[in-house]
């Protein structure tokens, strides 16, 4: 039997990028690296096997390294979120080819919260085109917290980004529907197709959030006063609250992210969910504002479009290649999951996936 030399992780990482993108010239490259020649079909087969093993190993390593981190705490401004077991922790990679690698609590359904925002923006683009988001909401980061009332007062356009609460409520109001029920069901159906699953609202989270969302109601009325909301304001808030209360597992969220990585095609069901031309727009707003007011540091350290939520989920996207998801309820002051952040950064660093360059 022919033996093969031991490959370094850096070499394997390069092979993974080439392998997952189908080695096609049309697929975007995720990092600068020297080309890796494939001498024969046998070598390619070994490389594919090594890539698969390495991804599972990395997921396992990331989970093991950070499972005992005790920094942060479950968000408690929504009372029901404070009840989620703090030690839950899951890590997932879903490739653009549909392979799934998992470790930890990847089948626990947590509320999607703000991770829903870029996907609803994508739905609006599907219905009305990307200019609708740019013109009726905006795409600039606010420089303020995601739920900042101040931002709506100091920025002339009032809403300037679909990934902060004011813009997200406006996004929901733009979903084409005749009734609130139809609007929510349109969003839920879109999320079902993104995830390849039948998702449900976590009713206890919805009731808890609906009873404590006075700030979001204020956002809606401020938007209405400036003609920057496009349905009844309180209807939009209620649908937005239901949207944030949708339960999703880390594995399902990984498929949603991989659909973005796969140019809008769900890699598990092979269903085209988003027009490919809108995917770069969605990833752009995720890069600029997806990590709340730590988005600059995330771009500086990890260099991937991502979206976080106070429910503890984070999805990061490597265009053309994979989605990396972390879930843990312990969040920091900015609302970002501490363990999930560390796990995704670790995998990104080990594989050199930073879109701005490997930095090694």
N, C-alpha and C positions, 0 to 999 in steps of 0.2 A: 504493500500500500504506500502510495506517495505521501510524504510528509510535507507540511507547509511551515514556513518560518513564522514564529510568533509575531503578531501584528500589534503595534502600539495603539493605544486608544485614539490618539490623534489621527493615525492612518485609518482606523476603523470608522471614525467620525466622518472622514472625507468620503469613504466608500458608502456610508449610510446616506449621505446627502445625494450622491449620484444614484444610488439604488432606488431610494424612495421617490425620486423625481422621474423614474423610468428611463434615466439616461437620455432623455429627449432634449434636443437643443432648444425646443420651444419653452421648456420649463425654466422659471427663474432660478438663478443660483442664490444660495443663502449666505455664502461666505466666500471670501477670497482664499483660494487654496491651489496648490499645484495640481495639475491633472494627474489622475491615477490610471495608468494603462491597465486594461484587462486583457491578459495574454491569451486566454482560452476560455471556452465554455465551462471547463472544470474549475478554473480559477474563479470565474464569476459566480458559480454555484457556491463555492466555499465562502466567497466574500458576502453573498446574500445570507448564508447561514450565520456567519460571524456578526453581520449587522443585526440580525434578529436577536441573537444571544446578547449582544451588547446593549440593545435597547432595554430588554428585560432586566439585565443586570443593573443598568443605570436607574431604572425605576425603583428596583429593590434597594439600591444604595441610597437614593434620595430619601426614601421612606425611612430607612433605618437611621440615617444620619440626623434627621430632624424630628423624629417622633417624640422625643423626650423634651423638646423645647417648651418652656412654660411661659414665654413672653406673650403678652396680650391677653385678652379675655373676650368671651362672646359679647356681641353688641347687645345692649340692654335698653336702648331708647325705644325699640320695639319689644315689649315685654316677652312675647313668645320666643324671640330669638335667644333670650337669656337662658331658656330651658334646654337648649340643644346641648348635648354632652360635649364638654370642652375638649376632651381627648380624642375625638374622632379625627382621623387623618387619612386621606387617600391621595394617591398619585397615579396619573394616567397619561399614557401617550397613545394617540390614535393617528396613524399615518394617513397620507392622502391615498394610499392603496387599500385602506380599510383594516390593516392589522391593529390589534388592540393589546396594549401591555399595561398591566395594573399591579398595584400593591396597596394593601391597607383597605380602608373603608370606602370602597368605590361604588357600592350599591346602596348607600344610605341616601335617601331623598331629602335634600335640604332646599330651602327657598332660594330661588335664583337671584332675587333682588336686582341690583344694578347691572349684573352680568347680562340681563335681558336687553339693556338699552341699545347696544349696537345692532342686535338682531331685529328689533322693531324699526330702527332706522333703515336697515336693509329692506324690510318689508315696504316701507314708504317709498324707497327708491324703486322697488319692483313695480309698485302701482303707479308712481307719478314721475319717476326719473330722478337722477341725483341732484338736478338743479333745484328741485322742490325743497330738499333739505337745506341746501346752501342759501336759498333766498328766503325761505319762510322761518328757518330756525337759525342757521349759521353753523360754522365749523371751527371757530376759534376757541381755544381754552380760555377760561375766565380768570384764572389766577386765584380763585377763591374756592372754598369748600363746595362739595357737590350740592349741598342744600342751602347755599348762601342766598339770603334775601338781599344782602348788600349788593351782590353782583347784578341783580336785576335793576338796582337803582343807579349804579355808577356806569353801566354800559348802556349807551343810547338805544341799541336794538332790543334790550331787555333779555331776550333769549339768544344765545350765540353758539350753543353746542348741544347736540342731542344726548350727550353723556353726562350732563348735570341735570338735576331734577326738573328745573324749569323747562329746559329743552326736551327732556324725555317725556314730560307731560304733553308738551306741544306735539311731539312725534306721535304719541298715542292718538291725539285729537285729529291727526292727519290721516290715520288709517281709514280707508274708504268703507263706510257702512251706513246703514239707515238707522240703526238702534245701537244702544250700548252693548246689548247682548251679542249682536252680530259683530260689532267691533272687537269685542274680546275673543269671540270664537274664531274670528279671522286670524288674530294674533296667535291663539293657541294652536290652530291648525298649521300655521307657518312654523311654529316651534316644533310641532310633532314631526313635520317633514325634515326639518333640520337635524333633529335628534334620531330619527328613525324609530320613535317610540310614541306611546300614548301618554302624554303628560297630564297631570292633574294639579289643581290648586290645593295647597295645604290650607284647609279652611281655618284652622286655629290661628295660623299666621295671618291670613287675610283679616279675620275679625280683630286680632290684636293691632294690626297695622291701621285698619280703617278707623279704629277708636282713638288713634294717637297721631293722625296725619294732618293736624291743623296747619303745620308749616307748608305742606304740599297744597292744601287748599288756598293758603295765602299766595303761593306761587301762581296758581291757576287764575285767581282774581287779578293779580298784577298783570299777567299775560293778557287777560281779557281787556283790561283797561287800556292796553297798548295795541290791541287788535293783533296779538301774536299767538292766539289760540284759535282752533278751527272747528271746535264743537262746543257744546255746553261745558263750561268750566268744571262743574262738579261731576259731570258724567266722565270727563277725561280723567279726573283724579281717581274716581272709583275704578275705572278700567285699568289705569296705571297701577293701582294698588293690587288688583287681582293679578296683573301681569307679574309684579314683583313677588307674589306669593306662590307662583307656579313651582312645584317640586321637581327637582332634577337631580340625578345622581352624577357623580364625577365622571362616570363612564359615558353617560348620555351627553353631558356637557362636552366631553372630548369629541364625540361624533359631531356635535354642532360646530365646534372649532375646526375640526378636520374638513367639514363642508366648505368653510372659508378657505382653508389651505388648499383644497382641491378645486379652486376656481368656481365655487358655487354648486358643485355636484356632491351629493352625499355619497361618501366612498363605500358605505355599507349597503345602502339600498340602490345605489347608482341613479337616484332620482335627481334631476336638475332642479334645484330649489331657488337659486339666485342667479341672475344673469352675470356672466363672468365680468362684464364691464363695470359692474357696481362693486365688486369685491375689493379692488384697490381703494375705493372711496371709504368703504367701511373700515378697512385696516388702517387707513390714514387717521381717521378720527380716534381709533383705538390707540394708536401710537401717541397721539397728541394729548389725549385726555382720559385714557382708559384706567389709569391707576390713581384716580382722584387727584389730590394735590401733591402726590409723590410721582406724578407722571414723568417729570423731568429726570428725576433720579433713576427711575426704572429704565428709561431710554438710555441713560448714561451707563448703567451697569449691565442690563440684559439686552437692550436693543431689539426688542420684539414687540409688535402690536399685541396688546393684551387688554382684558377687562376684568375688573374685580367687583365683588359685591360684599356687603356687610354680613351676608349669610355664610361667608367663609370660602366661597368659590372663587377661583381665578382660572381663566382660560387665556393661554398665549398661543399665537399662531406663527408658524414658520411657513411663509407662502410657498406653495408648491410641494410641501413636504410633510408637515405634521402639525398637530395641535398638542400642547402640553398643558395638563390640567392639574391643579392642586386644590384640595379641599380640607380646611380645618377651621373650626369656628373661632379660634383665638385670633382676634384682629387687633391691630395697633390703633393709635389715635386717629390716623387718617382713614381707617375703615378697611385696611388691607390685611388679609390673612398672613400672619407671620410665618407659619410653617410652609404654607403653599408658596409664598414668595421665595423662601429659601430653597425649596425643592426645585422650583422651575429655574431659578438662577443657577443652581448646581448642574442640572441637566444641560442647560444652555451653554454653560461654560465648558463642560466636559466635551461636548460635541462641537464647540466653536460655531454656534448657530446665530450669534449676534449679527444682525443684518448689516451693521456698519463695519464688520470685520472681526476676526477671531480674537485679536488683541493679544496674541501669544507670540 
